[in-house]
């Protein structure tokens, strides 16, 4: 099967030199490299866990828990008039 690959110029140059020295066509060298990579066991990727950026004591009482929405809005906007 034919396909088109985009390969860094420097890497392609090195591969062509190796192919010439080894007497193999570039296609055979690429196939051999793919076979080596595909034969390796797959390492499961770790799922990303964001760092804990918590502040304060998680067991402390939340001082905003008993505030009304109006009180919270006033606190957030600092007395700015809404339009």
C-alpha distance (Angstrom), angle and dihedral (degrees) to the residues before:
residue distance angle dihedral
X1 . . .
X2 3.76 . .
X3 3.78 123.2 .
X4 3.77 139.2 163.6
X5 3.80 122.0 -121.7
X6 3.75 130.7 -171.0
X7 3.80 108.6 -140.9
X8 3.78 129.1 175.3
X9 3.80 110.1 -97.9
X10 3.81 94.3 -122.9
X11 3.82 92.3 49.3
X12 3.79 92.5 48.4
X13 3.80 90.8 49.5
X14 3.82 90.8 51.9
X15 3.82 90.8 47.5
X16 3.81 92.3 50.3
X17 3.81 91.0 49.9
X18 3.81 91.4 50.0
X19 3.79 91.3 47.0
X20 3.80 90.4 52.4
X21 3.83 93.2 47.3
X22 3.80 92.7 47.3
X23 3.80 94.4 43.7
X24 3.80 91.4 -124.8
X25 3.79 125.7 126.3
X26 3.79 115.2 -109.0
X27 3.81 88.6 -114.6
X28 3.83 90.8 60.6
X29 3.78 91.1 48.9
X30 3.81 91.9 51.4
X31 3.82 91.2 47.5
X32 3.80 91.0 49.7
X33 3.79 91.1 50.6
X34 3.80 92.2 49.4
X35 3.80 90.9 49.0
X36 3.81 90.9 52.4
X37 3.79 92.5 49.9
X38 3.80 93.5 45.4
X39 3.82 91.8 49.0
X40 3.81 92.0 59.9
X41 3.78 116.9 95.9
X42 3.76 112.8 -102.7
X43 3.79 113.5 -110.3
X44 3.78 109.5 -140.9
X45 3.75 110.1 -122.1
X46 3.76 117.8 -121.4
X47 3.74 114.7 -118.4
X48 3.76 113.0 -120.0
X49 3.78 115.8 -103.4
X50 3.78 115.0 -169.6
X51 3.78 114.9 -129.4
X52 3.78 117.2 -100.3
X53 3.80 107.1 -101.6
X54 3.78 95.7 171.6
X55 3.77 118.7 146.3
X56 3.74 129.1 -156.7
X57 3.76 130.3 13.3
X58 3.82 112.0 -43.7
X59 3.81 90.4 -152.3
X60 3.81 94.0 53.2
X61 3.77 121.5 104.3
X62 3.81 113.2 -94.5
X63 3.82 105.0 -116.5
X64 3.82 91.2 -154.7
X65 3.78 95.4 51.2
X66 3.80 95.8 97.1
X67 3.81 97.0 40.0
X68 3.78 120.8 112.4
X69 3.80 121.7 -124.7
X70 3.77 88.6 -107.0
X71 3.83 91.2 54.1
X72 3.81 91.5 47.1
X73 3.81 91.9 48.6
X74 3.80 90.9 49.4
X75 3.80 90.1 49.8
X76 3.81 93.0 48.9
X77 3.80 96.4 46.1
X78 3.79 94.1 38.2
X79 3.77 96.0 -136.6
X80 3.83 95.3 -48.2
X81 3.75 112.0 153.2
X82 3.77 116.5 -114.3
X83 3.76 118.7 -132.7
